[in-house]
Amino acid sequence: WIAICRKYVFIREFAKDVLREKYISLKILLVLEDFDTFFNGKCDWHPELEDLAQSTKTKIREVIFRMMREIGLLDSNNMIIRALLHQDFQTVIQSKEDLLCFPIFDADIISVNP
């Protein structure tokens, strides 16, 4: 998940701004409309996104939701599952920014090297 979020800024921002923010605000159901709202907001800053076909937008959404289910961040009903990040895992992470891609509270993040 970290590798995907590092490679694709769009997914990283979705993970931080939607997935994690919903989780920490205790709104643990992630609906398709959350993605659509995020995507439409990005169109304001990246007009080239508006040129994508609806089928492409739908496929992007499907793939992102499937990835989150496969790695255990969502259950089959799109309920957000808290990420359990082992302390050893967190210590090898390069920055706190990487950890913000997971549905965890700030209190769950150990101190990492900048």
Secondary structure, 3 states (H helix, E strand, C coil): CHHHHHHCHHHHHHHHHHHHHHHHCCCCECCHHHHHHHHHHHHHHCHHHHHCCHHHHHHHHHHHHHHHHHCCCECCCCEECCCCCCHHHHHHCCCHHHHCCCCCCHHHCCCCCC
